[in-house]
């Protein structure tokens, strides 16, 4: 039953070791790879986002420049007509029709053309809306703008006008003496839409144009109404760039560029969702390669961990065998020590008892007094108590005793050991006791009786090591986790080759009959059971220092 329990415990311990080994190897080898994979993926997303921003900005600048050039060309087309020295004032119907045909050859975005005198009346017209001829435009905003002395041309926003259909107007003015004439043409926004979408790269973006008030002028998205107001109004400075717009918990990225020929801004947006993402932006090649590398490393870690556990099992088995051999050796040494220590007082008992038997035998005719009998009985009594002391210390070394833990002040506990009989005994032996206490030492939770026994054993050993006058110094100290007691003597010291044996049962450097060799062994067991340890420093001819370190709790 005990063997099964030990096997179960060993199996559970190896499982725990396997688990800890796998976790340690995962953290050591796999975690950095995962962190680097995530880092490079995030960097890839950042590069992609930066690339989108740059693409949108460049597309907006390119299309804005193209539209600026287009409007400038249409303005030049119209200016060439009004600046023609052969221009009839007002032009005839045939002439104005010829002008319209010429404009349409330059661009099919032209819808019609009209000629105006200084009164604002359209004196000549060519186009699909014949009813507009002789219409008075003097109150129209675009005409009012051209009447200003500093104004030579105008490009209007998208408006309905008299025809009640969205269109643009380009108007130019020519001064003739103190008077002036105006020629204007209208442009088809749908044709401009087709022109913009025919540009290289335009298929990847949605492009629309709004004026400075946010109303659509030209759009490429069929679901947008050109007379509606846009939710996006880019800043006037800088003139080009990218911006983010948050709407309904969704972030829209767009590029923009303001035109030079009109107070319009061209806006570009990607046709697919461009919100920040993590999983959907993973490069599949990178993903599969990363997963493959991670899987291989994971398998290697599992195999390696199992090999380590197998090695640990073999090591534990070897260690257990060595410990068993060491125990057998210790038992042999212990038995020899017990026999040696107990045989001495038993020999005394045997000799004293035999002597008393001979003295009391009438054959020998010996007369023995009461005092002589008492002396021999006292020797027997002392030998018996010496045997009892040996067995008691031996049981204290091997038996697990109950520990009664309380909170104590270490300095007061040492004083309790020193004060009284021990101090008088030391004074009689010409040994000085010096106390070097740390005053603010923290209180310690320990077993008072057992710790006092340890101190008494170590102090007695220190006193036995001093030949003649000497000094024993007790030093206390501690930190936030431990307390320490150092017992320093000026004795003869312990040779370096014997230091590793001093805690072995029945090992002693004292003369025969002056020590059992169990004091330090018992003390070592007590301190270990209290969660502490004993450290020894010694130099032959200068003395030894035994330091006891104990946890506060």
C-alpha positions as CSV (number, residue, x, y, z in Angstrom):
1,X,0.0,0.0,0.0
2,X,2.8,2.4,0.9
3,X,4.6,1.5,-2.4
4,X,1.5,2.3,-4.4
5,X,1.2,5.6,-2.6
6,X,4.8,6.5,-3.3
7,X,4.4,5.6,-6.9
8,X,1.2,7.7,-7.2
9,X,3.0,10.7,-5.6
10,X,6.0,10.2,-7.9
11,X,3.7,10.1,-11.0
12,X,1.8,13.2,-9.9
13,X,5.2,15.0,-9.3
14,X,6.4,14.0,-12.8
15,X,3.1,15.2,-14.3
16,X,3.6,18.5,-12.6
17,X,7.2,18.7,-13.7
18,X,6.1,17.9,-17.3
19,X,3.4,20.7,-17.1
20,X,5.9,23.2,-15.7
21,X,8.5,22.2,-18.3
22,X,6.1,22.6,-21.2
23,X,5.0,26.0,-19.9
24,X,8.6,27.2,-19.4
25,X,9.6,26.0,-22.9
26,X,6.5,27.6,-24.5
27,X,7.4,30.9,-22.7
28,X,11.0,30.6,-23.7
29,X,10.7,29.7,-27.4
30,X,7.1,30.0,-28.6
31,X,6.0,33.1,-26.9
32,X,8.6,35.4,-28.6
33,X,7.7,34.0,-32.0
34,X,4.0,34.7,-31.4
35,X,4.8,38.2,-30.1
36,X,7.0,38.9,-33.1
37,X,4.3,37.5,-35.5
38,X,1.7,39.7,-33.9
39,X,4.1,42.7,-34.0
40,X,5.0,42.3,-37.6
41,X,1.3,41.7,-38.5
42,X,0.4,45.0,-36.7
43,X,3.3,46.7,-38.6
44,X,1.9,45.2,-41.8
45,X,-1.5,46.7,-41.0
46,X,0.1,50.0,-40.3
47,X,1.9,49.9,-43.6
48,X,-1.3,49.0,-45.4
49,X,-3.2,51.8,-43.7
50,X,-0.4,54.3,-44.6
51,X,-0.4,52.9,-48.1
52,X,-4.2,53.5,-48.3
53,X,-3.8,57.1,-47.0
54,X,-1.0,57.8,-49.5
55,X,-3.1,56.2,-52.3
56,X,-6.2,58.2,-51.5
57,X,-4.2,61.4,-51.2
58,X,-2.4,60.9,-54.5
59,X,-5.6,59.9,-56.3
60,X,-7.3,63.0,-54.9
61,X,-4.4,65.3,-56.0
62,X,-4.2,63.6,-59.4
63,X,-7.9,63.9,-60.1
64,X,-8.1,67.4,-58.8
65,X,-5.2,68.5,-61.0
66,X,-6.9,66.7,-64.0
67,X,-10.2,68.4,-63.3
68,X,-8.4,71.8,-62.9
69,X,-6.8,71.3,-66.2
70,X,-10.1,70.2,-67.8
71,X,-11.9,73.3,-66.5
72,X,-9.0,75.5,-67.6
73,X,-9.2,74.0,-71.1
74,X,-12.9,74.7,-71.3
75,X,-12.3,78.2,-70.1
76,X,-9.7,78.7,-72.8
77,X,-12.1,77.3,-75.4
78,X,-14.7,79.8,-74.5
79,X,-12.2,82.7,-74.1
80,X,-10.8,82.0,-77.6
81,X,-14.3,82.6,-79.0
82,X,-15.1,85.8,-77.2
83,X,-11.6,87.3,-77.9
84,X,-11.9,86.5,-81.6
85,X,-11.5,89.8,-83.5
86,X,-14.0,88.6,-86.0
87,X,-16.7,88.1,-83.4
88,X,-20.1,89.5,-84.5
89,X,-21.8,91.6,-81.8
90,X,-24.3,90.2,-81.4
91,X,-23.5,86.9,-83.3
92,X,-26.1,85.6,-85.7
93,X,-27.8,82.3,-85.2
94,X,-25.6,80.6,-87.7
95,X,-22.5,81.9,-86.0
96,X,-23.5,80.9,-82.5
97,X,-24.4,77.4,-83.8
98,X,-21.0,77.2,-85.4
99,X,-19.4,78.2,-82.1
100,X,-21.3,75.5,-80.2
101,X,-20.2,72.9,-82.7
102,X,-16.6,74.0,-82.3
103,X,-16.9,73.8,-78.5
104,X,-18.3,70.3,-78.7
105,X,-15.4,69.2,-80.9
106,X,-13.1,70.3,-78.1
107,X,-15.2,68.5,-75.4
108,X,-18.5,66.7,-75.5
109,X,-19.3,68.1,-72.0
110,X,-20.6,71.4,-73.5
111,X,-24.4,71.6,-73.6
112,X,-25.1,75.0,-75.0
113,X,-23.7,78.5,-75.5
114,X,-25.1,82.0,-75.1
115,X,-24.1,85.6,-75.8
116,X,-25.1,88.5,-73.5
117,X,-24.9,92.2,-73.8
118,X,-24.3,94.5,-70.9
119,X,-28.0,94.6,-70.0
120,X,-27.9,90.9,-69.1
121,X,-30.1,89.7,-71.8
122,X,-29.1,86.5,-73.7
123,X,-29.1,88.0,-77.2
124,X,-27.9,84.9,-79.0
125,X,-28.2,81.2,-78.0
126,X,-27.4,77.8,-79.4
127,X,-28.4,74.6,-77.7
128,X,-31.3,72.3,-76.7
129,X,-33.2,75.0,-74.7
130,X,-34.3,77.5,-77.4
131,X,-36.7,79.2,-74.9
132,X,-33.7,80.6,-73.1
133,X,-32.9,83.1,-75.9
134,X,-33.7,86.7,-75.0
135,X,-34.0,85.6,-71.3
136,X,-32.8,88.3,-68.9
137,X,-30.0,86.9,-66.6
138,X,-29.1,90.2,-65.0
139,X,-30.2,89.1,-61.6
140,X,-28.4,85.7,-61.7
141,X,-25.5,85.3,-59.3
142,X,-23.0,84.3,-61.9
143,X,-23.8,87.3,-64.0
144,X,-23.7,89.7,-61.0
145,X,-20.2,88.2,-60.3
146,X,-19.0,89.0,-63.8
147,X,-20.2,92.6,-63.6
148,X,-17.5,93.2,-61.1
149,X,-14.6,95.2,-62.7
150,X,-11.9,92.7,-61.4
151,X,-13.8,89.6,-62.6
152,X,-13.1,88.3,-66.1
153,X,-14.5,84.8,-65.8
154,X,-16.7,82.7,-63.5
155,X,-17.2,78.9,-62.9
156,X,-20.4,78.4,-61.0
157,X,-21.5,75.7,-58.5
158,X,-24.0,73.1,-59.6
159,X,-27.4,74.7,-59.9
160,X,-30.8,74.3,-61.6
161,X,-31.3,77.7,-63.2
162,X,-34.2,78.5,-65.6
163,X,-34.0,75.0,-67.2
164,X,-34.6,73.3,-63.8
165,X,-31.8,70.8,-64.4
166,X,-28.5,70.5,-62.6
167,X,-25.7,72.1,-64.7
168,X,-22.5,74.2,-64.5
169,X,-21.9,77.5,-66.1
170,X,-18.6,78.9,-67.3
171,X,-18.8,82.6,-68.2
172,X,-16.2,85.0,-69.6
173,X,-16.3,88.7,-70.1
174,X,-14.7,91.0,-72.7
175,X,-14.5,94.7,-72.3
176,X,-15.2,96.8,-75.4
177,X,-14.5,100.5,-74.6
178,X,-16.7,101.5,-71.7
179,X,-19.0,98.6,-72.4
180,X,-18.6,94.8,-72.1
181,X,-20.1,91.6,-73.5
182,X,-20.4,88.2,-71.9
183,X,-20.3,84.7,-73.4
184,X,-21.3,81.7,-71.3
185,X,-21.5,77.9,-71.8
186,X,-23.0,75.2,-69.7
187,X,-21.4,71.8,-68.9
188,X,-23.0,68.5,-68.4
189,X,-22.1,67.1,-64.8
190,X,-22.7,63.5,-66.1
191,X,-20.1,64.0,-68.8
192,X,-17.7,65.3,-66.2
193,X,-18.5,62.2,-64.1
194,X,-17.6,60.0,-67.1
195,X,-14.4,62.0,-67.7
196,X,-13.2,61.6,-64.0
197,X,-14.0,57.8,-64.0
198,X,-12.0,57.3,-67.2
199,X,-8.8,58.3,-65.4
200,X,-6.2,55.7,-64.5
201,X,-6.8,54.2,-61.1
202,X,-10.2,55.8,-60.7
203,X,-11.9,52.4,-60.6
204,X,-10.6,51.6,-57.1
205,X,-12.1,54.7,-55.5
206,X,-15.4,56.6,-55.2
207,X,-14.8,60.2,-56.2
208,X,-17.1,63.1,-55.5
209,X,-16.8,66.9,-55.5
210,X,-18.4,69.2,-53.0
211,X,-18.3,73.0,-52.7
212,X,-17.1,74.9,-49.7
213,X,-20.6,74.6,-48.2
214,X,-20.6,70.9,-48.5
215,X,-23.1,70.4,-51.4
216,X,-22.3,67.8,-54.0
217,X,-21.1,69.0,-57.4
218,X,-19.9,65.8,-59.1
219,X,-20.2,62.2,-57.8
220,X,-19.2,58.8,-59.2
221,X,-21.4,56.8,-56.8
222,X,-24.8,56.2,-58.4
223,X,-26.6,56.1,-55.0
224,X,-25.5,59.7,-54.2
225,X,-27.8,62.5,-55.2
226,X,-25.9,65.5,-56.5
227,X,-28.3,68.0,-54.9
228,X,-27.8,66.5,-51.4
229,X,-25.4,67.8,-48.8
230,X,-22.3,65.8,-48.0
231,X,-21.4,64.7,-44.5
232,X,-17.7,65.3,-45.3
233,X,-16.3,68.8,-45.5
234,X,-12.5,68.6,-45.5
235,X,-10.5,71.4,-43.9
236,X,-9.3,74.3,-46.0
237,X,-5.8,73.9,-44.7
238,X,-3.8,72.0,-45.7
239,X,-5.0,72.0,-49.3
240,X,-4.4,68.3,-49.8
241,X,-4.3,65.4,-47.3
242,X,-6.3,62.5,-45.7
243,X,-8.8,62.6,-42.9
244,X,-10.9,60.2,-40.8
245,X,-14.6,60.6,-40.3
246,X,-16.4,58.7,-37.5
247,X,-20.1,57.9,-38.2
248,X,-22.2,55.4,-36.4
249,X,-19.2,53.7,-34.7
250,X,-17.6,53.4,-38.1
251,X,-14.4,55.2,-39.2
252,X,-14.2,56.4,-42.8
253,X,-10.9,57.3,-44.4
254,X,-10.9,59.7,-47.3
255,X,-8.4,61.7,-49.3
256,X,-9.1,65.3,-50.5
257,X,-7.6,68.0,-52.6
258,X,-9.0,71.5,-53.2
259,X,-9.2,72.8,-56.8
260,X,-7.6,76.0,-58.0
261,X,-10.1,76.9,-60.7
262,X,-13.2,76.7,-58.5
263,X,-14.1,76.7,-54.8
264,X,-14.5,72.9,-54.9
265,X,-12.8,70.0,-53.1
266,X,-12.4,66.6,-54.7
267,X,-12.8,63.7,-52.3
268,X,-11.8,60.1,-52.8
269,X,-12.8,57.0,-50.8
270,X,-11.9,53.4,-51.3
271,X,-14.7,51.3,-52.7
272,X,-14.1,48.5,-50.1
273,X,-14.2,48.8,-46.3
274,X,-11.1,50.5,-45.1
275,X,-11.7,50.5,-41.3
276,X,-8.9,49.3,-39.1
277,X,-8.9,45.5,-38.8
278,X,-6.8,42.7,-37.4
279,X,-7.8,39.2,-38.5
280,X,-9.2,40.2,-41.9
281,X,-6.0,41.9,-42.8
282,X,-3.7,38.9,-42.3
283,X,-1.6,37.9,-45.2
284,X,-2.5,34.2,-45.8
285,X,1.0,33.3,-46.8
286,X,2.4,34.9,-43.6
287,X,-0.4,33.3,-41.6
288,X,0.2,29.7,-42.9
289,X,4.0,30.0,-42.6
290,X,3.7,31.4,-39.0
291,X,1.2,28.6,-38.1
292,X,3.5,26.0,-39.6
293,X,6.6,27.3,-37.7
294,X,4.6,27.5,-34.5
295,X,3.2,24.0,-34.9
296,X,6.7,22.6,-35.5
297,X,8.1,24.4,-32.5
298,X,5.2,23.2,-30.4
299,X,5.8,19.6,-31.3
300,X,9.5,20.0,-30.6
301,X,8.7,21.5,-27.2
302,X,6.3,18.6,-26.3
303,X,8.9,16.0,-27.4
304,X,11.7,17.9,-25.6
305,X,9.6,18.2,-22.4
306,X,8.9,14.5,-22.3
307,X,12.6,13.7,-22.8
308,X,13.4,16.0,-19.9
309,X,10.7,14.3,-17.7
310,X,12.1,10.9,-18.6
311,X,15.6,12.2,-17.7
312,X,14.2,13.6,-14.4
313,X,12.5,10.2,-13.7
314,X,15.8,8.4,-14.2
315,X,17.6,11.0,-12.1
316,X,15.0,10.7,-9.3
317,X,15.3,6.9,-9.4
318,X,19.1,7.1,-9.2
319,X,18.8,9.7,-6.4
320,X,16.4,7.5,-4.5
321,X,18.8,4.6,-4.8
322,X,21.7,6.7,-3.6
323,X,19.6,8.0,-0.7
324,X,18.7,4.4,0.2
325,X,22.4,3.5,0.2
326,X,23.2,6.6,2.2
327,X,20.5,5.7,4.7
328,X,21.9,2.2,5.1
329,X,25.4,3.7,5.6
330,X,23.9,6.2,8.1
331,X,22.1,3.3,9.9
332,X,25.4,1.4,10.2
333,X,27.2,4.5,11.5
334,X,24.3,5.2,13.8
335,X,24.3,1.7,15.1
336,X,28.0,1.9,15.7
337,X,27.7,5.2,17.5
338,X,24.9,3.9,19.7
339,X,26.8,0.8,20.6
340,X,29.9,2.8,21.5
341,X,28.0,5.4,23.5
342,X,25.8,3.0,25.4
343,X,28.6,0.4,26.0
344,X,30.6,2.8,28.1
345,X,27.9,3.4,30.8
346,X,26.9,-0.3,30.5
347,X,30.5,-1.2,31.2
348,X,30.5,1.1,34.3
349,X,27.3,-0.5,35.5
350,X,28.7,-4.0,35.0
351,X,31.9,-3.2,36.8
352,X,30.2,-1.5,39.7
353,X,27.6,-4.2,40.1
354,X,30.3,-7.0,39.9
355,X,32.4,-5.1,42.5
356,X,29.4,-4.8,44.9
357,X,28.7,-8.5,44.4
358,X,32.3,-9.5,45.3
359,X,32.4,-7.1,48.3
360,X,29.2,-8.6,49.7
361,X,30.3,-12.2,49.1
362,X,31.1,-13.9,52.5
363,X,33.7,-16.0,50.9
364,X,36.0,-13.1,50.4
365,X,35.5,-11.9,54.0
366,X,35.3,-8.2,52.9
367,X,33.6,-5.8,55.1
368,X,31.9,-2.9,53.3
369,X,30.5,0.2,54.9
370,X,27.3,1.9,54.0
371,X,29.2,4.9,52.6
372,X,31.2,2.6,50.2
373,X,28.0,1.0,49.0
374,X,26.4,4.4,48.4
375,X,29.4,5.5,46.3
376,X,29.2,2.5,44.0
377,X,25.4,2.9,43.7
378,X,25.9,6.5,42.8
379,X,28.2,5.5,39.9
380,X,25.6,3.0,38.7
381,X,22.9,5.7,39.0
382,X,24.9,8.2,36.9
383,X,25.6,5.5,34.2
384,X,21.9,4.7,34.0
385,X,21.0,8.3,33.5
386,X,23.7,8.7,30.9
387,X,22.1,5.9,28.9
388,X,18.7,7.6,29.4
389,X,20.1,10.9,28.1
390,X,21.6,9.2,25.0
391,X,18.3,7.4,24.2
392,X,16.2,10.6,24.8
393,X,18.4,12.7,22.5
394,X,18.3,9.9,19.9
395,X,14.5,9.9,20.0
396,X,14.5,13.6,19.7
397,X,16.5,13.3,16.6
398,X,14.3,10.8,14.8
399,X,10.9,11.5,16.2
400,X,8.6,14.2,14.9
401,X,7.4,16.2,17.9
402,X,4.5,18.6,18.0
403,X,5.4,22.2,17.4
404,X,3.7,24.9,19.4
405,X,4.1,28.2,17.5
406,X,3.8,31.5,19.2
407,X,5.1,35.0,18.5
408,X,8.2,36.0,20.3
409,X,10.8,38.7,20.5
410,X,14.1,37.0,19.6
411,X,16.2,39.1,22.0
412,X,14.0,38.2,25.0
413,X,14.0,34.5,24.0
414,X,17.9,34.5,24.1
415,X,17.9,36.4,27.4
416,X,15.7,33.7,28.8
417,X,18.3,31.0,27.8
418,X,21.3,33.0,29.2
419,X,20.0,34.5,32.4
420,X,20.3,32.4,35.5
421,X,22.2,29.1,35.8
422,X,23.9,29.3,32.4
423,X,25.4,32.8,33.1
424,X,26.8,31.6,36.4
425,X,28.2,28.5,34.8
426,X,29.9,30.6,32.1
427,X,31.3,33.0,34.7
428,X,32.7,30.1,36.7
429,X,34.4,28.8,33.5
430,X,35.9,32.3,32.9
431,X,33.8,32.7,29.7
432,X,32.4,36.2,28.9
433,X,28.9,36.4,27.3
434,X,28.5,39.4,25.0
435,X,25.1,40.4,23.6
436,X,24.9,42.4,20.4
437,X,21.2,42.8,19.7
438,X,19.4,44.6,17.0
439,X,16.9,46.6,19.0
440,X,14.1,47.0,16.4
441,X,14.2,43.3,15.3
442,X,10.8,42.0,14.1
443,X,8.9,39.5,16.2
444,X,9.2,35.9,15.0
445,X,6.7,33.1,15.1
446,X,8.4,29.9,16.4
447,X,8.4,27.1,19.0
448,X,10.0,28.6,22.1
449,X,11.1,25.3,23.8
450,X,12.7,23.8,20.7
451,X,14.5,27.0,19.8
452,X,15.8,27.4,23.4
453,X,17.1,23.8,23.1
454,X,18.9,24.7,19.9
455,X,20.5,27.8,21.5
456,X,21.5,25.8,24.6
457,X,23.1,23.1,22.5
458,X,25.1,25.6,20.4
459,X,26.2,27.7,23.4
460,X,27.3,24.6,25.3
461,X,29.3,23.5,22.2
462,X,30.9,26.9,22.0
463,X,31.8,26.8,25.7
464,X,33.3,23.3,25.3
465,X,35.4,24.6,22.4
466,X,37.0,27.3,24.5
467,X,40.1,26.3,26.4
468,X,40.6,28.6,29.4
469,X,39.3,32.2,29.2
470,X,37.2,33.2,26.2
471,X,34.2,35.0,24.9
472,X,30.9,34.0,23.3
473,X,29.1,36.7,21.4
474,X,25.4,36.4,20.5
475,X,24.4,38.7,17.5
476,X,20.8,39.1,16.3
477,X,19.6,40.7,13.1
478,X,17.0,40.3,10.4
479,X,15.3,41.7,7.3
480,X,11.7,41.8,6.0
481,X,11.6,38.0,5.7
482,X,14.0,36.4,8.1
483,X,15.6,36.7,11.5
484,X,19.1,35.5,12.4
485,X,21.0,34.5,15.5
486,X,24.8,34.2,15.3
487,X,26.7,32.5,18.1
488,X,30.4,33.4,17.8
489,X,33.1,31.9,20.0
490,X,36.8,32.3,20.5
491,X,37.4,28.5,20.8
492,X,39.8,26.3,19.0
493,X,37.7,26.0,15.8
494,X,36.8,23.1,13.6
495,X,39.1,21.8,10.8
496,X,37.8,22.3,7.3
497,X,37.7,18.6,6.5
498,X,35.4,18.0,9.4
499,X,32.8,20.8,8.8
500,X,30.6,18.6,6.6
501,X,30.3,16.0,9.4
502,X,29.4,18.1,12.4
503,X,25.6,17.6,12.0
504,X,25.9,13.8,11.7
505,X,24.5,11.8,14.6
506,X,27.2,10.7,17.2
507,X,29.9,12.7,15.5
508,X,31.9,14.7,18.0
509,X,35.4,16.2,18.3
510,X,35.2,16.1,22.1
511,X,37.1,13.6,24.3
512,X,35.5,10.2,25.0
513,X,32.8,10.5,27.7
514,X,32.4,14.3,27.3
515,X,29.8,14.3,24.5
516,X,27.2,12.2,22.8
517,X,27.5,13.8,19.3
518,X,23.8,14.3,19.2
519,X,23.5,18.0,20.2
520,X,24.1,19.5,16.8
521,X,22.2,16.8,15.0
522,X,19.1,17.4,17.1
523,X,19.6,21.2,16.7
524,X,19.8,20.8,12.9
525,X,16.6,18.8,12.8
526,X,14.7,21.3,15.0
527,X,15.8,24.3,12.9
528,X,14.9,22.5,9.7
529,X,11.5,21.6,11.0
530,X,11.0,25.3,11.9
531,X,11.7,26.2,8.2
532,X,15.2,27.6,8.8
533,X,18.8,26.6,8.3
534,X,22.1,26.6,10.2
535,X,25.3,28.0,8.6
536,X,28.8,27.4,10.0
537,X,32.0,29.3,9.6
538,X,35.1,28.2,11.4
539,X,38.8,28.7,11.4
540,X,41.2,26.6,13.4
541,X,42.7,28.6,16.3
542,X,40.3,31.6,15.9
543,X,36.9,30.1,16.7
544,X,33.6,29.4,15.0
545,X,30.3,31.2,14.1
546,X,27.0,29.3,14.0
547,X,24.3,31.3,12.4
548,X,20.6,30.3,12.7
549,X,18.3,31.8,10.0
550,X,14.6,31.5,10.6
551,X,11.6,32.8,8.7
552,X,9.4,35.4,10.4
553,X,6.3,33.3,9.8
